[in-house]
Amino acid sequence: SDELKKFAYLTKIPVAMTLMGLGAFPGTDDLSLGMLGMHGTYDSNMSINECDVLFSVGARFDDRVTGKLSEFSKHSKKIHIDIDPANVGKSVAVDVPIVGDVKYVLGEMLKMAEADPAFIQKYHEQIHPWWEQIRQWREKAPMGYQQGPKEVRAQYVIDMLYQMTKGEAIVTTDVGQHQMWAAQFYHFKEPHRWCTSGGLGTMGFGFPAAIGAQLAYPDKTVICISGDGSIQMNIQELATAVEWKTPVIIAILNNHFLGMVRQWQELFYENRYSEVDLNVQPDFVKLAEAYGAVGLRASVKDEVVPVIEQALKVRDRPVVIDFVTTLEDNVYPMVPAGGAVSDIVLA
């Protein structure tokens, strides 16, 4: 992470991060384009699609990043650093393969760049028009949401969690809409703050991961952001969390659906919902209390901040917060499965 930051700051190259790479570069930095891929920012996806040189640092070019392979960044020369030679050129053909430890390789590249300040100055002048183009994309489709006076939107919950923890919490997630919203609206400033299951798509991962993170870092705030479907895969581990007195905060974004599957059924199957309705579910507050944990609920916007404040004060047991959110909200932007970046849906 340090070498990446130094290299980016020296060259002024824009940095986009994969889902699994969030925090490797500060998400709040001016050079950050945020997350790329299926639910990434518009400017990051357009930048990857239209760039003339793509420099991949330890990424694996999975299908949620590339979309339609034949259309992925097809005008660019590609440089790929990876410690595992099996990953280089596996999905995307590269022009300059570099097998090695990223820390070492970036360190050597940094030395070369620092040795030629005249070249760096000239490059800054050459990259200026590219940054102007990126700013236009950013202005066209900024990442945001509209929060009304009553109903709770999931994006608002994550935004408040981010603000009230100053972006310093360790965040784990399960899999689904809540995972993507967490990636979009919790802006990680440093590595080892984001723990999610990418690739495997493991519902039930977040809570046990949060318990482990809390035991490893007892003085840190650890938040498991989950959905009302995912949390029920492993909610019995409240017994473990209570036994070990781990003050994990479980933030349930409760929309009474398997949200991501419902979204796909809405967008691609003409609203023919099947096996996604979760109206029959436990009272999460009472369930938490039954285990000896703290149970809280926010059903309207004005209750969100107070329950987060209350949860952050508890340090001797887990806290479950049931955020009752809008029922049929969708995660945008979205590149349809198998589609190209040019097919991106903004809203």
Secondary structure, DSSP 8 states (H G I E B T S, - for coil): -HHHHHHHHHHT--EEE-GGGTTSS-TTSTTEEEE-STTS-HHHHHHHHH-SEEEEES----HHHHSSGGGTTTTSEEEEEES-GGGTTSSS--SEEEES-HHHHHHHHHHHHHT-HHHHHHHHHHHHHHHHHHHHHHHHS-S-----SSSB-HHHHHHHHHHHTTT-SEEEE-SSHHHHHHHHHS---SSSSEE---SS--TT-HHHHHHHHHHHSTTS-EEEEEETTGGGGTGGGHHHHHHTT---EEEEEE-SB-HHHHHHHHHHSTT---S-B--S---HHHHHHHHTSEEEEE-SGGGHHHHHHHHHH--SS-EEEEEEB-TT----SB--TT--GGG-B--
